[in-house]
Amino acid sequence: MLDAAKITEKVREVMEDKDFSGVVLCKHHGQPLFQMVRGYANRSEELLNNINTRFGIASGCKLFTAVSIGQLIEEGKFALESTLKDVLSLTFPAWDPEITVHQLLTHTSGVPDYFDEDVMDDFSALWKDRPVYTMRNLSDFLPMFQHLPMKSAPGQQFHYNNAAFIVLGLIVEQYTGITFTTYVEEHIFKRCGMQDSGYFKTDQLPRNTATGYIDADDGTWTSNIFSIPVQGGADGGAYVTVPDMIRFWDALMGHLLLSEEMTRYLLTPHKHDEDEAYYGLGIWLELRENEIFKTHVMGFDPGVSFMSGVYPKHGVQLVVISNQESGPYPITLAVEEALV
């Protein structure tokens, strides 16, 4: 039996210690276990975060891309083993033509990335020579990787890759005839009842949306408006509320977005990363004693940090979301310690 009071107190201590800004929601068998809110959505105006504040989730929405691809596969448009040359009319001169959709989804395609985390650690550095306000469509990213050589042979190794998900988004656009962001909003968000979520532009944010903040060591801060693309896409950048993220998990696990068979395959550990971390299709899986302990997504950008997961054995759903660059990890650990 989970002790809600004990977990809440522990999480509160961590939030205070880390000066957390954001929202935390934990549900147990569909019922709220606890929810906590702290910090400012807008520091200049001293507007506090609330349970329905919208936050960016960076790479946390790669799962939306995987679900989109799964829906098109179930419609018979193509298959997981379809090759890139057969599903996308764009050309990538230096890439292996036999790359598959499955490999793109599992970060095993070997394609080059526009933000390679092996050699870069400052996402905002990408935009020093390429203004973020020009990054409004998936095609705007192509010059950053389309003509680069393969990083490795297809299927050879797991290497987390943002460009691969840009390509997946372009596949969605080619087969649907609409923008990727419109597709997700219409076929995922609306179906889930995620009425407060969307791929909002940083220069046109709707009300009750948190500004992302980058804190310097000297105590000063800046917003992240010049550090992330003006609009998110297939590799990340959607905005959600904490209740909406729970609605997404309910819809996914309840097979409202994909069939039971496709959902099960999406949540299967396909590739091992390191230690207990595995990857399904657009989603992370943590195994303990050969069982899935956690099915989860996470995202980190300048001024954005997000972790959310489902703990199937414990009947727990957790969303931790912040408009700072850190905070969700220690809070998530504090909750997980209570599940052992």
C-alpha positions in Angstrom: 0.0 0.0 0.0 1.4 3.3 -1.0 1.7 5.9 1.7 0.5 9.1 0.0 1.4 11.4 2.9 4.9 10.0 3.2 5.5 10.3 -0.6 4.1 13.8 -0.7 6.3 15.0 2.1 9.4 13.5 0.5 8.6 15.1 -2.9 7.9 18.4 -1.1 11.4 18.2 0.5 13.0 17.6 -2.9 11.1 20.4 -4.6 12.3 22.9 -1.9 15.8 21.6 -2.0 16.1 21.9 -5.8 14.0 25.1 -5.9 11.8 23.3 -8.4 9.5 25.3 -10.7 6.7 23.3 -12.3 3.9 20.7 -11.6 3.9 17.2 -10.3 0.9 14.8 -10.6 0.9 11.2 -9.5 -2.1 8.8 -9.9 -2.6 5.4 -8.4 -5.1 3.1 -10.1 -6.6 6.1 -11.8 -7.1 8.1 -8.6 -4.9 11.1 -7.6 -2.3 10.1 -5.1 -0.9 13.7 -4.9 -0.4 16.8 -7.0 2.0 19.7 -6.3 2.7 23.0 -7.9 5.6 25.3 -7.3 7.3 28.3 -8.9 6.5 31.0 -11.5 5.2 30.4 -15.0 6.3 34.0 -15.7 8.9 35.4 -13.4 8.7 39.0 -14.8 5.0 39.2 -14.0 5.2 36.9 -11.0 2.5 34.6 -12.4 2.4 31.3 -10.5 2.3 27.9 -12.1 -1.0 26.1 -11.7 -2.2 22.5 -12.3 -3.3 23.5 -15.8 -0.3 25.5 -16.9 1.1 24.4 -20.3 4.7 23.4 -20.5 7.1 22.5 -23.3 8.2 18.8 -23.1 11.0 18.8 -25.7 11.8 15.2 -26.7 9.0 13.8 -24.5 6.7 14.0 -27.5 8.7 11.6 -29.7 6.1 9.1 -28.6 3.5 11.2 -30.4 5.5 10.7 -33.6 5.7 6.9 -33.0 1.9 6.7 -32.5 1.3 8.7 -35.7 3.4 6.3 -37.7 1.7 3.3 -36.0 -1.7 4.7 -37.0 -0.6 5.1 -40.7 0.7 1.5 -40.6 -2.6 0.3 -39.3 -4.3 2.1 -42.2 -2.1 0.1 -44.6 -0.1 3.0 -45.9 3.3 1.2 -45.3 4.9 -1.2 -42.9 7.5 -1.1 -40.2 10.0 -2.9 -42.5 9.3 -0.5 -45.4 12.5 1.2 -46.5 13.1 4.9 -46.5 13.4 5.1 -50.3 9.9 3.6 -50.6 8.1 5.8 -48.1 9.6 9.2 -48.7 10.2 11.0 -52.0 13.0 13.2 -50.6 16.6 12.2 -51.4 19.4 11.6 -49.0 22.5 11.1 -51.3 24.9 9.8 -48.6 22.4 7.5 -46.8 21.9 3.8 -47.1 18.7 3.3 -49.1 17.7 0.2 -47.1 17.0 2.1 -43.8 13.7 1.0 -42.5 10.9 2.8 -40.7 11.5 0.4 -37.7 15.1 1.5 -37.5 14.2 5.1 -37.6 11.7 4.6 -34.7 14.2 2.6 -32.6 17.3 5.0 -33.1 19.1 2.2 -34.9 19.0 3.7 -38.5 22.6 5.0 -38.3 21.6 8.3 -40.0 23.5 11.5 -39.0 21.9 13.8 -36.4 21.6 17.6 -36.5 22.2 17.6 -32.7 24.5 14.7 -31.9 24.6 14.4 -28.1 27.9 12.5 -28.4 29.7 15.6 -29.5 27.4 18.5 -28.4 25.8 19.4 -25.1 24.5 22.9 -25.8 21.3 22.8 -27.9 21.1 26.5 -28.0 24.5 26.6 -29.8 22.7 25.3 -32.9 21.0 28.6 -33.5 23.9 31.0 -33.4 24.2 30.9 -37.2 20.6 29.7 -37.9 17.9 32.0 -36.4 15.4 30.0 -34.3 12.6 32.1 -35.8 13.2 30.5 -39.2 12.6 27.0 -37.8 8.9 26.6 -38.3 8.5 23.5 -40.5 10.1 20.0 -40.5 11.7 20.8 -43.9 13.6 23.7 -42.3 15.8 21.1 -40.5 16.8 19.2 -43.7 19.8 21.4 -44.6 21.3 20.5 -41.2 21.6 16.8 -41.9 20.3 15.8 -45.4 23.7 15.6 -47.1 25.8 14.3 -44.2 27.2 10.8 -44.3 25.8 7.9 -42.3 27.1 7.6 -38.7 26.9 3.8 -38.7 25.4 1.0 -40.8 21.6 0.5 -40.4 20.7 -1.7 -37.5 24.2 -1.8 -36.2 23.8 0.1 -33.0 21.5 2.2 -30.8 22.2 5.9 -31.1 19.7 8.4 -29.9 18.8 10.5 -32.9 16.6 13.6 -33.4 17.0 13.8 -37.2 15.5 10.3 -37.6 12.3 11.6 -36.0 12.3 14.6 -38.3 12.3 12.1 -41.1 9.5 10.2 -39.6 7.5 13.4 -39.4 8.1 14.1 -43.0 6.8 10.6 -43.8 3.6 11.5 -41.9 3.3 14.7 -43.9 3.8 13.0 -47.2 1.1 10.3 -46.6 -1.5 12.7 -45.0 -1.0 15.9 -47.0 -1.1 18.0 -43.8 1.6 19.3 -41.5 2.8 16.9 -38.9 1.7 19.2 -36.0 -1.8 19.4 -37.4 -1.9 15.6 -37.7 -0.9 15.1 -34.1 -3.3 17.7 -32.8 -6.2 16.2 -34.8 -5.5 12.5 -34.5 -3.9 12.2 -31.1 -4.6 15.2 -28.9 -8.3 15.5 -29.9 -8.8 11.8 -29.5 -7.3 11.8 -26.1 -9.2 14.9 -24.9 -5.9 16.9 -24.6 -7.7 20.2 -25.3 -5.0 22.4 -23.7 -2.1 20.8 -25.6 -0.5 21.8 -28.9 2.5 22.7 -30.9 2.5 26.3 -30.1 4.9 28.9 -31.5 7.2 30.6 -29.0 6.2 34.0 -30.4 2.5 33.2 -30.2 2.1 31.3 -26.9 -1.5 31.0 -25.6 -2.5 32.1 -22.1 -1.5 30.0 -19.1 1.7 28.8 -20.8 5.0 28.7 -18.8 8.0 30.6 -20.1 11.1 28.4 -20.1 14.0 29.8 -18.0 17.8 29.3 -18.3 19.5 30.0 -14.9 23.1 31.2 -14.8 25.5 30.4 -11.9 25.5 34.1 -10.9 21.8 34.1 -10.1 20.7 35.8 -13.3 18.4 34.2 -15.8 17.1 34.5 -19.4 14.1 33.1 -21.1 14.6 30.3 -23.7 12.9 32.1 -26.6 16.2 32.4 -28.5 17.4 28.9 -27.6 14.7 26.6 -29.1 13.0 26.4 -32.5 10.0 28.7 -32.8 7.8 25.7 -33.3 8.2 22.1 -32.3 7.8 19.1 -34.5 8.3 15.4 -34.8 11.4 15.3 -32.7 10.1 17.4 -29.8 8.7 20.7 -28.8 5.0 20.2 -28.0 3.3 21.9 -25.0 1.1 19.9 -22.7 -0.5 20.2 -19.3 0.0 17.6 -16.6 -3.7 16.4 -16.7 -3.5 16.2 -20.5 -0.4 13.9 -20.2 -2.4 11.6 -18.0 -5.1 11.6 -20.6 -2.6 10.6 -23.2 -1.4 7.6 -21.1 -5.0 6.5 -20.5 -5.7 6.6 -24.2 -2.6 4.8 -25.2 -2.9 2.1 -22.6 -6.6 1.8 -23.3 -6.0 1.2 -27.0 -7.8 4.3 -28.1 -4.9 5.4 -30.3 -3.6 2.1 -31.6 -4.8 -1.5 -31.6 -3.9 -3.7 -28.7 -1.4 -5.5 -30.9 0.3 -2.4 -32.2 0.3 -0.9 -28.7 2.0 -4.0 -27.3 4.6 -3.9 -30.0 5.3 -0.2 -29.4 5.8 -1.0 -25.7 8.2 -3.9 -26.4 11.9 -3.5 -25.5 13.4 -3.6 -29.0 16.9 -2.2 -28.3 19.1 -2.1 -25.3 20.8 1.2 -24.4 22.7 0.7 -21.2 22.2 -0.8 -17.8 18.4 -1.4 -17.4 17.4 1.1 -20.1 15.7 -0.2 -23.3 13.9 1.5 -26.1 10.6 0.5 -27.7 9.1 2.6 -30.5 9.5 6.2 -29.5 9.5 5.3 -25.8 11.9 4.3 -23.1 11.5 1.2 -21.0 13.2 0.3 -17.7 13.5 -3.3 -16.9 14.1 -4.8 -13.4 14.4 -8.5 -12.9 13.4 -9.0 -16.5 10.1 -7.2 -16.0 9.1 -3.8 -17.2 9.3 -1.5 -14.1 8.6 1.7 -16.0 7.4 2.8 -19.4 8.4 6.4 -19.8 9.3 9.5 -21.9 11.5 12.4 -21.1 12.6 15.6 -22.6 15.2 18.3 -21.9 15.8 21.5 -23.7 17.1 24.9 -22.6 14.4 26.0 -20.1 12.6 22.7 -20.4 12.7 19.5 -18.3 10.1 16.7 -18.3 9.7 13.1 -17.2 6.6 11.0 -17.3 6.0 7.4 -16.9 3.7 4.5 -16.2 4.6 1.8 -13.6 2.5 -1.1 -14.7 3.2 -3.4 -11.7 2.2 -0.7 -9.2 -0.7 0.9 -11.1 1.1 4.3 -10.9 1.2 7.2 -13.4 3.6 10.0 -12.8 4.1 13.4 -14.6 6.9 15.8 -13.6 7.2 18.9 -15.7 9.3 22.1 -15.3 10.1 25.4 -17.0 13.7 25.1 -15.8 16.5 22.9 -17.1 16.4 20.4 -14.2 14.2 19.1 -11.4 12.1 16.2 -12.6 14.8 13.5 -12.1 15.3 13.8 -8.3 11.5 14.1 -7.9 11.0 11.0 -10.0 13.6 9.1 -8.0 11.8 10.1 -4.7 8.6 8.6 -6.0 10.2 5.5 -7.3 11.9 4.8 -4.0 8.4 4.4 -2.5 7.6 1.8 -5.2 10.4 -0.6 -4.3 
